[in-house]
Amino acid sequence: MTPQSAQLHQHLRLTDRLVVLTAWCAAIALFVTVGWRALQPIDPQGAVSMLTTRSPGLMIVQVGALGLVVAALASLLTGRKLADAGVFATCLGLAVANLRADTLGALLIGASDGDAIVPVRQIALSFLLESILWAAVVLAAMLVSGWVLYWCRGDAGARPAVLSGMACTEMPLVSSTLGAAPSSEGTSDERRTGMLHTLATSAIAFLLVGVFSTGSPPPAIQHGQVYFAIAAAFCAAGYLANGRFPVRTVFWTWLAVPIVTVGAYLWAMLGAGGDVSHLPPSIPQSAYLRALPLEYIALGTLGSVLAFWWTRQAYAAHEVRAHNHKRKPQRRR
């Protein structure tokens, strides 16, 4: 096993696990208390969205700033042992804080304004744009996690090894700045595999979200069902894709999250306009419109990171095979 893969696949000791759990509990506490002040909708019983707050831009800035602080603290405590633990902590805090609010059903009832017809296309378009902003928050958390490890963990010679499993190192400019850029020899192959991994993850996750969210008749929207559908879909998709296209970091798995989210809302927009007289206003016609943008991005990221942690050994084995193949002497003809 090469030094990079050895660094990627350390086993967590009991003390390490306690530190990880402490960091995640702290993240949850910060988001449920401080973060909720920014996330809280106008209606105390409403859903968390930019459509339900007085200052959408201010909400994103405040929650994003808190997310970066949480990502930095979690990375400082656990990032050396667990790649992208800071990103996981940020999304975990967002997901738990969202439980204090109502589901998308409350937003749909408010949007109907007493009418039987809900403006599905307008809502889906607004959600599509909002999901891009939440994805930008997660992407910023990835960058902050990498910078924290670069400046605060280990000496200069050990930094590339520590950073080798971080998602931000897949970005060429960032990886070169942090001194963790992969060798040019394997860069093109890694990117090709990464793109195939993203495509496979996106296709599988999109299919599973629809399967897990469909019912006959469509059930009422509940937090538990939505959380399971999204997290399980991305976790299973990442797990399956990593078996066929193993990747060095979670970046390629996570990239499927905004892709699927945008695709889900586009699908909901295209499918709007049918007969919905048999459905109450709180239940959308499309199974892909049952989740809020925050839920898609946060839970999709949690599922992607979990899948990456569970399948890290797949990349280690792939790396060893490639390393041994290069060292194998070529037969002379």
DAHUPE-V60498 format. One record per helix or strand. SS is the DSSP state (h for helix, s for strand). FROM is the first residue (numbers start at 1). TO is the last residue. If there is no record, write none. Layout:
SS/FROM/TO ; SS/FROM/TO
This chain:
h/3/8 ; h/14/39 ; s/47/47 ; h/50/52 ; h/56/78 ; h/85/98 ; s/102/102 ; h/104/112 ; h/120/152 ; h/156/163 ; h/167/170 ; h/172/178 ; h/184/213 ; h/223/244 ; h/251/270 ; h/287/289 ; h/293/310 ; h/312/327
